[in-house]
């Protein structure tokens, strides 16, 4: 089976680089995107595993799945940059609406969540799924078992399933979290996890769903 080519837009950042590295190690063809091709190419060379670098727009244009891994402040401009190249594609938004300096306080945008903001920006021609909000980037960048669940949100169940599979391939446990509107819960939880990290001196708190989960039927 031919694996889809994945663009990690904003892939020179901590989360993007870690996701790209994990997916490339799992055998996926991955293109790291950045505002400048040179920085993306350098990051790709440093990470190895056949990674390639390009501008964000070029990476999105030549990929089947696009994962957006930029800070909230850069979300709008980044989505506008890739919008002409993602029609008909699956876009995975990882954006958490953190507004420094009060990152330990939940501050969701007027749209209800960063994911809904992304869907509105990209339009109905894009299948939008959100995920990877609650996993510590510095842990994801290490060759360790993180023991973290990834909640995946989207209005298209099959599209959610594709992203659940990506999370599983990365050594995490992907779980269906329901409709795209539910992304607000995971986005808000990030501020809570940051608070826990500081209060209890945790090195990258994550989430783990308890109970015995029955695997979904195809």
ChimeraX commands (.cxc) that place a marker at each C-alpha (Angstrom):
marker #1 position 0.00,0.00,0.00 radius 0.5
marker #1 position 1.33,3.42,-0.98 radius 0.5
marker #1 position 1.41,5.78,1.97 radius 0.5
marker #1 position 0.17,9.35,1.48 radius 0.5
marker #1 position 2.65,12.19,1.23 radius 0.5
marker #1 position 2.34,14.48,4.20 radius 0.5
marker #1 position 3.20,18.16,4.44 radius 0.5
marker #1 position 3.98,19.53,7.88 radius 0.5
marker #1 position 3.37,23.25,7.52 radius 0.5
marker #1 position 5.36,25.20,10.08 radius 0.5
marker #1 position 7.52,22.11,10.35 radius 0.5
marker #1 position 10.61,23.94,11.59 radius 0.5
marker #1 position 8.89,24.61,14.92 radius 0.5
marker #1 position 9.14,22.21,17.85 radius 0.5
marker #1 position 5.83,20.42,17.35 radius 0.5
marker #1 position 6.04,20.35,13.57 radius 0.5
marker #1 position 9.58,18.98,13.53 radius 0.5
marker #1 position 8.68,16.28,16.05 radius 0.5
marker #1 position 5.60,15.20,14.08 radius 0.5
marker #1 position 7.55,15.17,10.82 radius 0.5
marker #1 position 10.35,13.11,12.38 radius 0.5
marker #1 position 7.96,10.55,13.87 radius 0.5
marker #1 position 6.00,10.14,10.65 radius 0.5
marker #1 position 9.13,9.87,8.51 radius 0.5
marker #1 position 10.50,7.19,10.84 radius 0.5
marker #1 position 7.21,5.32,10.37 radius 0.5
marker #1 position 7.82,5.27,6.62 radius 0.5
marker #1 position 5.67,8.16,5.43 radius 0.5
marker #1 position 7.03,10.51,2.76 radius 0.5
marker #1 position 7.08,13.87,4.55 radius 0.5
marker #1 position 7.76,17.42,3.36 radius 0.5
marker #1 position 8.59,20.06,5.96 radius 0.5
marker #1 position 7.17,23.46,5.11 radius 0.5
marker #1 position 8.31,26.85,6.32 radius 0.5
marker #1 position 7.99,30.47,5.24 radius 0.5
marker #1 position 11.42,30.13,3.67 radius 0.5
marker #1 position 12.55,27.05,1.75 radius 0.5
marker #1 position 16.13,27.32,3.05 radius 0.5
marker #1 position 15.17,26.91,6.71 radius 0.5
marker #1 position 12.84,24.03,5.82 radius 0.5
marker #1 position 15.56,22.27,3.85 radius 0.5
marker #1 position 18.01,22.67,6.72 radius 0.5
marker #1 position 15.52,21.26,9.23 radius 0.5
marker #1 position 14.80,18.33,6.92 radius 0.5
marker #1 position 18.51,17.58,6.53 radius 0.5
marker #1 position 19.06,17.75,10.30 radius 0.5
marker #1 position 16.17,15.38,11.02 radius 0.5
marker #1 position 17.04,12.88,8.28 radius 0.5
marker #1 position 14.85,9.86,7.43 radius 0.5
marker #1 position 14.30,11.09,3.87 radius 0.5
marker #1 position 12.57,14.31,4.91 radius 0.5
marker #1 position 12.40,17.10,2.35 radius 0.5
marker #1 position 12.00,20.86,2.78 radius 0.5
marker #1 position 10.01,23.48,0.87 radius 0.5
marker #1 position 7.98,26.62,1.42 radius 0.5
marker #1 position 4.65,26.12,3.16 radius 0.5
marker #1 position 2.75,26.65,-0.10 radius 0.5
marker #1 position 4.97,24.25,-2.06 radius 0.5
marker #1 position 4.76,21.59,0.64 radius 0.5
marker #1 position 0.96,21.83,0.71 radius 0.5
marker #1 position 0.71,21.72,-3.06 radius 0.5
marker #1 position 2.70,18.49,-3.40 radius 0.5
marker #1 position 1.14,16.55,-0.52 radius 0.5
marker #1 position -1.98,14.48,0.10 radius 0.5
marker #1 position -2.41,15.40,3.76 radius 0.5
marker #1 position -1.41,18.77,5.23 radius 0.5
marker #1 position -0.69,19.16,8.94 radius 0.5
marker #1 position -0.65,22.77,10.16 radius 0.5
marker #1 position 1.65,23.25,13.16 radius 0.5
marker #1 position 1.96,26.98,13.73 radius 0.5
marker #1 position 1.27,29.24,16.73 radius 0.5
marker #1 position -2.18,30.80,16.96 radius 0.5
marker #1 position -0.75,34.20,16.05 radius 0.5
marker #1 position 0.45,32.79,12.71 radius 0.5
marker #1 position -2.60,30.64,11.94 radius 0.5
marker #1 position -4.56,33.11,9.84 radius 0.5
marker #1 position -1.64,34.11,7.60 radius 0.5
marker #1 position -0.46,30.52,7.20 radius 0.5
marker #1 position -3.90,29.25,6.20 radius 0.5
marker #1 position -4.21,32.07,3.66 radius 0.5
marker #1 position -0.85,31.03,2.21 radius 0.5
marker #1 position -1.78,27.37,1.73 radius 0.5
marker #1 position -5.49,27.85,0.89 radius 0.5
marker #1 position -4.98,27.82,-2.91 radius 0.5
marker #1 position -3.24,24.43,-2.64 radius 0.5
marker #1 position -5.45,22.38,-0.31 radius 0.5
marker #1 position -8.81,22.16,-2.06 radius 0.5
marker #1 position -10.09,18.59,-1.88 radius 0.5
marker #1 position -7.41,17.59,0.64 radius 0.5
marker #1 position -7.36,16.58,4.28 radius 0.5
marker #1 position -5.96,19.34,6.48 radius 0.5
marker #1 position -5.05,18.61,10.10 radius 0.5
marker #1 position -4.97,21.67,12.31 radius 0.5
marker #1 position -3.01,21.45,15.57 radius 0.5
marker #1 position -3.46,25.09,16.57 radius 0.5
marker #1 position -4.07,25.95,20.20 radius 0.5
marker #1 position -5.35,29.49,20.87 radius 0.5
marker #1 position -2.72,30.49,23.40 radius 0.5
marker #1 position -2.43,34.25,23.93 radius 0.5
marker #1 position 0.81,35.13,25.74 radius 0.5
marker #1 position 1.50,35.99,28.44 radius 0.5
marker #1 position -1.64,34.41,29.95 radius 0.5
marker #1 position -1.16,30.96,28.43 radius 0.5
marker #1 position -2.44,29.21,31.58 radius 0.5
marker #1 position -5.89,30.73,31.06 radius 0.5
marker #1 position -8.35,29.40,28.47 radius 0.5
marker #1 position -8.95,32.00,25.76 radius 0.5
marker #1 position -10.94,30.50,22.89 radius 0.5
marker #1 position -11.56,32.67,19.80 radius 0.5
marker #1 position -14.96,34.08,18.87 radius 0.5
marker #1 position -15.45,31.26,16.35 radius 0.5
marker #1 position -15.53,28.80,19.25 radius 0.5
marker #1 position -12.18,27.13,18.62 radius 0.5
marker #1 position -9.05,27.45,16.50 radius 0.5
marker #1 position -10.27,24.46,14.47 radius 0.5
marker #1 position -13.56,26.12,13.57 radius 0.5
marker #1 position -11.62,29.27,12.69 radius 0.5
marker #1 position -9.44,27.17,10.36 radius 0.5
marker #1 position -12.47,25.54,8.72 radius 0.5
marker #1 position -14.01,28.94,8.06 radius 0.5
marker #1 position -10.76,30.22,6.59 radius 0.5
marker #1 position -10.24,27.26,4.24 radius 0.5
marker #1 position -13.86,26.76,3.20 radius 0.5
marker #1 position -16.02,23.75,2.46 radius 0.5
marker #1 position -13.68,22.37,-0.20 radius 0.5
marker #1 position -11.30,21.20,2.53 radius 0.5
marker #1 position -11.82,18.34,4.96 radius 0.5
marker #1 position -10.66,19.78,8.29 radius 0.5
marker #1 position -9.63,17.60,11.23 radius 0.5
marker #1 position -7.93,18.80,14.42 radius 0.5
marker #1 position -5.53,16.83,16.61 radius 0.5
marker #1 position -2.21,16.80,18.54 radius 0.5
marker #1 position -3.19,19.56,20.96 radius 0.5
marker #1 position -2.16,17.86,24.19 radius 0.5
marker #1 position 1.14,16.13,23.46 radius 0.5
marker #1 position 4.41,17.71,24.61 radius 0.5
marker #1 position 6.58,18.51,21.58 radius 0.5
marker #1 position 9.86,17.93,23.40 radius 0.5
marker #1 position 8.75,14.42,24.35 radius 0.5
marker #1 position 7.50,13.69,20.86 radius 0.5
marker #1 position 10.95,14.59,19.55 radius 0.5
marker #1 position 12.58,11.82,21.62 radius 0.5
marker #1 position 12.78,8.11,20.88 radius 0.5
marker #1 position 10.66,7.21,23.89 radius 0.5
marker #1 position 7.21,5.83,24.67 radius 0.5
marker #1 position 5.23,8.91,25.67 radius 0.5
marker #1 position 2.13,7.03,26.83 radius 0.5
marker #1 position -0.12,9.82,25.56 radius 0.5
marker #1 position -3.50,9.79,23.85 radius 0.5
marker #1 position -4.34,12.05,20.92 radius 0.5
marker #1 position -7.95,13.15,20.59 radius 0.5
marker #1 position -8.97,13.63,16.96 radius 0.5
marker #1 position -11.90,15.84,15.99 radius 0.5
marker #1 position -13.75,16.25,12.72 radius 0.5
marker #1 position -17.16,16.07,11.12 radius 0.5
marker #1 position -16.04,13.33,8.71 radius 0.5
marker #1 position -15.55,10.00,10.52 radius 0.5
marker #1 position -13.40,8.48,7.77 radius 0.5
marker #1 position -11.11,11.54,7.79 radius 0.5
marker #1 position -10.80,11.29,11.57 radius 0.5
marker #1 position -9.83,7.66,11.13 radius 0.5
marker #1 position -6.99,8.60,8.80 radius 0.5
marker #1 position -5.56,10.94,11.43 radius 0.5
marker #1 position -6.07,8.37,14.20 radius 0.5
marker #1 position -3.93,6.04,12.06 radius 0.5
marker #1 position -1.23,8.71,11.77 radius 0.5
marker #1 position -1.17,9.14,15.56 radius 0.5
marker #1 position -0.90,5.38,16.01 radius 0.5
marker #1 position 1.97,5.23,13.50 radius 0.5
marker #1 position 3.76,7.86,15.56 radius 0.5
marker #1 position 3.66,5.63,18.64 radius 0.5
marker #1 position 0.76,7.43,20.29 radius 0.5
marker #1 position -2.84,6.29,20.70 radius 0.5
marker #1 position -5.25,8.15,18.47 radius 0.5
marker #1 position -8.88,8.32,19.59 radius 0.5
marker #1 position -11.97,9.67,17.88 radius 0.5
marker #1 position -13.10,12.75,19.82 radius 0.5
marker #1 position -16.23,13.50,17.82 radius 0.5
marker #1 position -17.32,16.53,15.84 radius 0.5
marker #1 position -14.97,19.37,14.93 radius 0.5
marker #1 position -16.78,21.61,17.42 radius 0.5
marker #1 position -15.51,19.34,20.21 radius 0.5
marker #1 position -11.98,20.50,19.43 radius 0.5
marker #1 position -12.65,23.38,21.82 radius 0.5
marker #1 position -12.30,20.95,24.73 radius 0.5
marker #1 position -8.80,19.78,23.77 radius 0.5
marker #1 position -7.67,23.28,22.83 radius 0.5
marker #1 position -8.82,24.60,26.21 radius 0.5
marker #1 position -7.23,21.67,28.02 radius 0.5
marker #1 position -3.80,22.74,26.78 radius 0.5
marker #1 position -3.90,25.77,29.08 radius 0.5
marker #1 position -4.86,23.49,31.95 radius 0.5
marker #1 position -1.91,21.19,31.18 radius 0.5
marker #1 position 0.46,24.17,31.11 radius 0.5
marker #1 position -0.88,25.17,34.52 radius 0.5
marker #1 position -0.31,21.62,35.82 radius 0.5
marker #1 position 3.22,21.61,34.43 radius 0.5
marker #1 position 4.07,24.75,36.37 radius 0.5
marker #1 position 2.15,23.97,39.54 radius 0.5
marker #1 position 3.29,20.38,39.96 radius 0.5
marker #1 position 6.62,20.65,38.12 radius 0.5
marker #1 position 5.58,18.14,35.46 radius 0.5
marker #1 position 7.85,17.62,32.47 radius 0.5
marker #1 position 5.16,17.84,29.80 radius 0.5
marker #1 position 1.81,16.63,31.15 radius 0.5
marker #1 position -0.42,14.83,28.64 radius 0.5
marker #1 position -3.72,12.98,28.71 radius 0.5
marker #1 position -4.61,9.30,28.92 radius 0.5
marker #1 position -8.19,8.04,28.65 radius 0.5
marker #1 position -8.93,5.39,31.28 radius 0.5
marker #1 position -11.17,2.36,30.87 radius 0.5
marker #1 position -11.17,-0.48,28.35 radius 0.5
marker #1 position -11.93,0.90,24.91 radius 0.5
marker #1 position -13.52,-1.46,22.37 radius 0.5
marker #1 position -11.86,-1.05,18.95 radius 0.5
marker #1 position -14.03,0.57,16.30 radius 0.5
marker #1 position -15.37,-1.54,13.45 radius 0.5
marker #1 position -14.26,-0.52,9.98 radius 0.5
marker link #1:1,2 radius 0.2
marker link #1:2,3 radius 0.2
marker link #1:3,4 radius 0.2
marker link #1:4,5 radius 0.2
marker link #1:5,6 radius 0.2
marker link #1:6,7 radius 0.2
marker link #1:7,8 radius 0.2
marker link #1:8,9 radius 0.2
marker link #1:9,10 radius 0.2
marker link #1:10,11 radius 0.2
marker link #1:11,12 radius 0.2
marker link #1:12,13 radius 0.2
marker link #1:13,14 radius 0.2
marker link #1:14,15 radius 0.2
marker link #1:15,16 radius 0.2
marker link #1:16,17 radius 0.2
marker link #1:17,18 radius 0.2
marker link #1:18,19 radius 0.2
marker link #1:19,20 radius 0.2
marker link #1:20,21 radius 0.2
marker link #1:21,22 radius 0.2
marker link #1:22,23 radius 0.2
marker link #1:23,24 radius 0.2
marker link #1:24,25 radius 0.2
marker link #1:25,26 radius 0.2
marker link #1:26,27 radius 0.2
marker link #1:27,28 radius 0.2
marker link #1:28,29 radius 0.2
marker link #1:29,30 radius 0.2
marker link #1:30,31 radius 0.2
marker link #1:31,32 radius 0.2
marker link #1:32,33 radius 0.2
marker link #1:33,34 radius 0.2
marker link #1:34,35 radius 0.2
marker link #1:35,36 radius 0.2
marker link #1:36,37 radius 0.2
marker link #1:37,38 radius 0.2
marker link #1:38,39 radius 0.2
marker link #1:39,40 radius 0.2
marker link #1:40,41 radius 0.2
marker link #1:41,42 radius 0.2
marker link #1:42,43 radius 0.2
marker link #1:43,44 radius 0.2
marker link #1:44,45 radius 0.2
marker link #1:45,46 radius 0.2
marker link #1:46,47 radius 0.2
marker link #1:47,48 radius 0.2
marker link #1:48,49 radius 0.2
marker link #1:49,50 radius 0.2
marker link #1:50,51 radius 0.2
marker link #1:51,52 radius 0.2
marker link #1:52,53 radius 0.2
marker link #1:53,54 radius 0.2
marker link #1:54,55 radius 0.2
marker link #1:55,56 radius 0.2
marker link #1:56,57 radius 0.2
marker link #1:57,58 radius 0.2
marker link #1:58,59 radius 0.2
marker link #1:59,60 radius 0.2
marker link #1:60,61 radius 0.2
marker link #1:61,62 radius 0.2
marker link #1:62,63 radius 0.2
marker link #1:63,64 radius 0.2
marker link #1:64,65 radius 0.2
marker link #1:65,66 radius 0.2
marker link #1:66,67 radius 0.2
marker link #1:67,68 radius 0.2
marker link #1:68,69 radius 0.2
marker link #1:69,70 radius 0.2
marker link #1:70,71 radius 0.2
marker link #1:71,72 radius 0.2
marker link #1:72,73 radius 0.2
marker link #1:73,74 radius 0.2
marker link #1:74,75 radius 0.2
marker link #1:75,76 radius 0.2
marker link #1:76,77 radius 0.2
marker link #1:77,78 radius 0.2
marker link #1:78,79 radius 0.2
marker link #1:79,80 radius 0.2
marker link #1:80,81 radius 0.2
marker link #1:81,82 radius 0.2
marker link #1:82,83 radius 0.2
marker link #1:83,84 radius 0.2
marker link #1:84,85 radius 0.2
marker link #1:85,86 radius 0.2
marker link #1:86,87 radius 0.2
marker link #1:87,88 radius 0.2
marker link #1:88,89 radius 0.2
marker link #1:89,90 radius 0.2
marker link #1:90,91 radius 0.2
marker link #1:91,92 radius 0.2
marker link #1:92,93 radius 0.2
marker link #1:93,94 radius 0.2
marker link #1:94,95 radius 0.2
marker link #1:95,96 radius 0.2
marker link #1:96,97 radius 0.2
marker link #1:97,98 radius 0.2
marker link #1:98,99 radius 0.2
marker link #1:99,100 radius 0.2
marker link #1:100,101 radius 0.2
marker link #1:101,102 radius 0.2
marker link #1:102,103 radius 0.2
marker link #1:103,104 radius 0.2
marker link #1:104,105 radius 0.2
marker link #1:105,106 radius 0.2
marker link #1:106,107 radius 0.2
marker link #1:107,108 radius 0.2
marker link #1:108,109 radius 0.2
marker link #1:109,110 radius 0.2
marker link #1:110,111 radius 0.2
marker link #1:111,112 radius 0.2
marker link #1:112,113 radius 0.2
marker link #1:113,114 radius 0.2
marker link #1:114,115 radius 0.2
marker link #1:115,116 radius 0.2
marker link #1:116,117 radius 0.2
marker link #1:117,118 radius 0.2
marker link #1:118,119 radius 0.2
marker link #1:119,120 radius 0.2
marker link #1:120,121 radius 0.2
marker link #1:121,122 radius 0.2
marker link #1:122,123 radius 0.2
marker link #1:123,124 radius 0.2
marker link #1:124,125 radius 0.2
marker link #1:125,126 radius 0.2
marker link #1:126,127 radius 0.2
marker link #1:127,128 radius 0.2
marker link #1:128,129 radius 0.2
marker link #1:129,130 radius 0.2
marker link #1:130,131 radius 0.2
marker link #1:131,132 radius 0.2
marker link #1:132,133 radius 0.2
marker link #1:133,134 radius 0.2
marker link #1:134,135 radius 0.2
marker link #1:135,136 radius 0.2
marker link #1:136,137 radius 0.2
marker link #1:137,138 radius 0.2
marker link #1:138,139 radius 0.2
marker link #1:139,140 radius 0.2
marker link #1:140,141 radius 0.2
marker link #1:141,142 radius 0.2
marker link #1:142,143 radius 0.2
marker link #1:143,144 radius 0.2
marker link #1:144,145 radius 0.2
marker link #1:145,146 radius 0.2
marker link #1:146,147 radius 0.2
marker link #1:147,148 radius 0.2
marker link #1:148,149 radius 0.2
marker link #1:149,150 radius 0.2
marker link #1:150,151 radius 0.2
marker link #1:151,152 radius 0.2
marker link #1:152,153 radius 0.2
marker link #1:153,154 radius 0.2
marker link #1:154,155 radius 0.2
marker link #1:155,156 radius 0.2
marker link #1:156,157 radius 0.2
marker link #1:157,158 radius 0.2
marker link #1:158,159 radius 0.2
marker link #1:159,160 radius 0.2
marker link #1:160,161 radius 0.2
marker link #1:161,162 radius 0.2
marker link #1:162,163 radius 0.2
marker link #1:163,164 radius 0.2
marker link #1:164,165 radius 0.2
marker link #1:165,166 radius 0.2
marker link #1:166,167 radius 0.2
marker link #1:167,168 radius 0.2
marker link #1:168,169 radius 0.2
marker link #1:169,170 radius 0.2
marker link #1:170,171 radius 0.2
marker link #1:171,172 radius 0.2
marker link #1:172,173 radius 0.2
marker link #1:173,174 radius 0.2
marker link #1:174,175 radius 0.2
marker link #1:175,176 radius 0.2
marker link #1:176,177 radius 0.2
marker link #1:177,178 radius 0.2
marker link #1:178,179 radius 0.2
marker link #1:179,180 radius 0.2
marker link #1:180,181 radius 0.2
marker link #1:181,182 radius 0.2
marker link #1:182,183 radius 0.2
marker link #1:183,184 radius 0.2
marker link #1:184,185 radius 0.2
marker link #1:185,186 radius 0.2
marker link #1:186,187 radius 0.2
marker link #1:187,188 radius 0.2
marker link #1:188,189 radius 0.2
marker link #1:189,190 radius 0.2
marker link #1:190,191 radius 0.2
marker link #1:191,192 radius 0.2
marker link #1:192,193 radius 0.2
marker link #1:193,194 radius 0.2
marker link #1:194,195 radius 0.2
marker link #1:195,196 radius 0.2
marker link #1:196,197 radius 0.2
marker link #1:197,198 radius 0.2
marker link #1:198,199 radius 0.2
marker link #1:199,200 radius 0.2
marker link #1:200,201 radius 0.2
marker link #1:201,202 radius 0.2
marker link #1:202,203 radius 0.2
marker link #1:203,204 radius 0.2
marker link #1:204,205 radius 0.2
marker link #1:205,206 radius 0.2
marker link #1:206,207 radius 0.2
marker link #1:207,208 radius 0.2
marker link #1:208,209 radius 0.2
marker link #1:209,210 radius 0.2
marker link #1:210,211 radius 0.2
marker link #1:211,212 radius 0.2
marker link #1:212,213 radius 0.2
marker link #1:213,214 radius 0.2
marker link #1:214,215 radius 0.2
marker link #1:215,216 radius 0.2
marker link #1:216,217 radius 0.2
marker link #1:217,218 radius 0.2
view
